[in-house]
Amino acid sequence: MHQINIRVNKEINQLLEYLAKRKNISKAVCTRQILIDQLTDKILPILLEDYKQGKIGLKKILHLTSLTPDQILEIIVKENIEPPIEADLDDYTDEIAQQIISEEKFNR
């Protein structure tokens, strides 16, 4: 793990101390949680654009954010982002998905 030292003004320090006390965690943990949340909010649109262009995959998005696979897929569906795969592969995976759905309905 790496360490970053930053200076904050008195008001920010008081806010962090208050929030940490309310959450019953250390100020360092509180600050780290806030930083992770904010970084995820800032970097996610960039990552999704890179995903659309086929520059990165879902694993990279998972690695660089604090999101779960379900959360990422939910965002991708909500934003109507098409996976960056070739048409024939997309057709093949759609066919397999339909087979699995049909088998599940049959087994019920």
C-alpha positions as CSV (number, residue, x, y, z in Angstrom):
1,M,0.0,0.0,0.0
2,H,1.2,3.5,-0.8
3,Q,0.9,6.6,1.4
4,I,-0.1,10.1,0.4
5,N,0.3,13.0,2.7
6,I,-1.9,16.0,2.2
7,R,-2.6,19.2,4.1
8,V,-6.2,20.3,4.8
9,N,-7.5,23.4,6.4
10,K,-9.0,23.5,9.9
11,E,-12.6,23.2,8.7
12,I,-12.0,20.1,6.5
13,N,-10.1,18.5,9.4
14,Q,-13.0,19.2,11.7
15,L,-15.4,17.7,9.2
16,L,-13.3,14.6,8.8
17,E,-13.0,14.2,12.6
18,Y,-16.7,14.6,13.1
19,L,-17.6,12.2,10.4
20,A,-15.1,9.6,11.5
21,K,-16.4,9.9,15.1
22,R,-20.0,9.5,13.9
23,K,-19.0,6.4,11.9
24,N,-16.8,5.1,14.7
25,I,-13.8,4.7,12.4
26,S,-10.4,6.4,12.3
27,K,-10.0,9.7,10.4
28,A,-7.6,7.9,8.0
29,V,-10.2,5.3,7.1
30,C,-12.9,7.9,6.8
31,T,-10.7,10.0,4.5
32,R,-9.8,6.9,2.4
33,Q,-13.5,6.0,1.9
34,I,-14.3,9.5,0.8
35,L,-11.4,9.6,-1.6
36,I,-12.3,6.2,-3.1
37,D,-16.0,7.3,-3.6
38,Q,-15.0,10.5,-5.2
39,L,-12.4,8.9,-7.5
40,T,-14.9,6.4,-8.6
41,D,-17.4,9.1,-9.5
42,K,-14.7,11.0,-11.4
43,I,-13.1,8.1,-13.3
44,L,-16.2,6.0,-14.1
45,P,-17.3,8.1,-17.2
46,I,-13.8,7.9,-18.6
47,L,-13.6,4.2,-18.0
48,L,-17.0,3.6,-19.6
49,E,-15.9,5.6,-22.7
50,D,-12.7,3.5,-22.9
51,Y,-14.8,0.4,-22.6
52,K,-17.1,1.5,-25.4
53,Q,-14.1,2.0,-27.6
54,G,-12.7,-1.4,-26.7
55,K,-9.6,0.1,-25.0
56,I,-10.3,-1.7,-21.7
57,G,-12.4,-4.6,-20.4
58,L,-14.7,-5.1,-17.5
59,K,-11.9,-6.5,-15.4
60,K,-10.0,-3.2,-15.6
61,I,-13.1,-1.2,-14.6
62,L,-13.5,-3.5,-11.6
63,H,-9.9,-3.2,-10.7
64,L,-9.9,0.7,-10.9
65,T,-13.2,1.3,-9.0
66,S,-14.8,0.2,-5.8
67,L,-17.9,-1.1,-7.7
68,T,-19.1,-4.7,-7.8
69,P,-19.6,-6.5,-11.1
70,D,-23.4,-6.2,-10.6
71,Q,-23.1,-2.4,-10.1
72,I,-21.0,-2.0,-13.2
73,L,-23.3,-4.1,-15.4
74,E,-26.3,-2.2,-14.1
75,I,-24.6,1.1,-15.1
76,I,-23.7,-0.3,-18.5
77,V,-27.3,-1.4,-19.1
78,K,-28.7,1.9,-17.8
79,E,-26.4,3.9,-20.1
80,N,-27.2,1.6,-23.0
81,I,-23.6,0.9,-23.7
82,E,-23.0,-1.8,-26.3
83,P,-20.1,-4.2,-25.5
84,P,-17.1,-3.7,-27.8
85,I,-17.2,-7.1,-29.5
86,E,-17.5,-8.2,-33.1
87,A,-21.0,-8.8,-34.5
88,D,-20.4,-12.5,-35.1
89,L,-19.2,-13.0,-31.5
90,D,-22.2,-11.0,-30.3
91,D,-24.6,-13.2,-32.3
92,Y,-22.9,-16.3,-30.9
93,T,-23.2,-15.2,-27.3
94,D,-26.8,-14.1,-27.8
95,E,-27.5,-17.6,-29.2
96,I,-25.9,-19.3,-26.2
97,A,-27.8,-17.0,-23.8
98,Q,-31.1,-17.9,-25.5
99,Q,-30.3,-21.6,-25.2
100,I,-29.6,-21.2,-21.5
101,I,-32.8,-19.3,-20.9
102,S,-34.8,-22.0,-22.8
103,E,-33.2,-24.8,-20.8
104,E,-34.0,-23.0,-17.6
105,K,-37.6,-22.6,-18.6
106,F,-37.8,-26.3,-19.6
107,N,-36.3,-27.4,-16.3
108,R,-38.8,-25.5,-14.2
